[in-house]
């Protein structure tokens, strides 16, 4: 069964840090490619699969069997979330993939702080829904920013609070829809 491939243009180039399948390391991207596979998908080379399905050197690539997703533009930047958790959170096909791209200049410490902010928001959303786990076994996060020198973007900052609020509420909305 061929996967459903959805692309989103970020409108500009962001420096990213990610745990997604592709790309590796710290790199610049200008688009998101989300690959929606069937729950029966099983491959010894998912990295090769995503590159074949979405051949782009400038895209962050997520893969999931979740059905619910959104891409939003905000006053602080853009974000993408696909969300499904299955029954236990241990189903590798159902994932919570999050891409957050801020229109602010961060350094590497700032990107790491943004990962913390997004991860805490995801865990808070799961807690809000009554789950006793903080994510699924195959979750991925990508954070990106414009080049800069800002160190802090945690939930104690004005921007970090906005990001955490948007991510947390969107995950709750997507998981509340069900279907995964």
N, C-alpha and C positions, 0 to 999 in steps of 0.2 A: 504494500500500500504506500503510495507516494505521500510525503508529508505536506502539510499546509505551510507555506512560507509567507511571513508577513514582514515587510520592511518599513522602517520609519526613518525619515531624513531628519537629522539633528539641526540642519541649517547652518552649522559652523563646525569647526574642528575642536574637539576636546581631548585633553590628555587624560588617559584613563588608567585605573588600577582595577583588576577584575579576577574573579574566580571562575568565570564562564569558560566554556570549552575553547573559545578562540576570541581574541588573540592572547598570546602569552606576554607577560611582562608589562612594562609601562610603555604605552604606545598612543598614537593619536588616531582617533576615529571620528567619522562624521555621519554614521548611520547605525541603526540597530537592525539586526536580522533575527527574527524569532522563528524557530522551526518547531512546528507542532506535529509530533509523531503519535502514532497509535500506541496504546498502552502495551501492546504486544512487541513493540520495538525492542530489539536486542542486538547489539553489535559489539564486536571486539575492537572496533575502531571508530568511536563516535566523533573523534576529532577529524578524521578523514571524511566522515559522512557530512558534517556541517560545512566543511570547506567545499565539498562537491555540490551540496544543495544550495549554498549561498556563496559563490565564488567572489569574494571581495576582500581586499587587503585593508580596507578602511571601515570595516563594520565590526561591532561587537556581536557575537553570535551566541544566542541562548537556544537551548533545546528543552522541550517539555511535552508531556502528555496531558497537561492541564488544558482545560477549554477556555477558561475565563482570562481575559487580559484587557489592558487599557494602556493608552499612551496619552499623556496630558502635558500641556504647556501651562506654566505658571508664571508669576511675577519674578520668581527666583531662577527659573530654568525649565528643564523638561524631565519627565520621568516615564518609565515603562515598568509595568508589573504584569506578570502572568502568575496565576495562583491556583493551586490545587494541592490538596494534602492527602487524599485517599482516606482510609479509615484510621490508620495508626500513625501516619507521618513517616513510616518506614518504607513506603512504596516509592521506589526510585523514579518511577515514571511521573508521579505527581510532585510538582516542585513549586517553590516560590522563587521566581526569578525577578530580580529588581535591578533596574538601571537608573541611576540618578545623575543628572548632568547640570551643574550649576554655572550660571553666568557670572562667576566670580573667580578671581585668580588665586588658586591654592598652590602650595608647594606639596611635596610628598607627604609631609606630616599632616597637612590639611586633608589630603585624600584619605589617609588612614583614619583620621578622626571622623571623616564622613562615612566610612565603612562602619565604624562603631555606632554612629547615629542611626544609620539605616538598619543595622542589625538589631539594635535595641527597639526601634519602632516595630520591626517585624515580630520580635518576641512579645512586645506589648499587645500587638493585634491578636496574636494567638491566645494570649492570656485573656484578653477581652472576650474572646469567643469560648473560653472555658477549656482550652486544650492544656495539657500538662507537659507539652514539649515546646521547644523554642524554634523549631524549623524541621525541614524534612532532610532525608539523607542525601538529596541531590540538589539542594538549593544553590543558586549562584547569585552573586552581586557584582555589579559594575558601577564604579563611581567615576565621574569625570568632571573636569573643570577647565577653565581657561588658564593659561600660564600665569603664575603669580607667586606671591610670597606669604599669603595668609596661612597661619598655622592651625587656627581653631575654627571648627564649624560644628562643634558638639551641641547637644540639646540645651546647653546653658546659654547659647548665643541666640540672638534674635532669628538669624537665618536657620540655624540648626533646629530651633523650635518649629519653624514653619515647615521645614522638610520632614521632620519626624511626624508632625501632625498629618501632613498630606499622605505620607507613606502608610502610616498606621491606619488611617481611616479608609484608604483605598484598598488595602489588604482585607480589612473587615468586610467591605462591600463586595469584593470579588469572591471571598470564601463563603459569604452568606448566601450568594447565588447558588452554591452547590454545583452539581453536575460532575464532580470529580470524585 
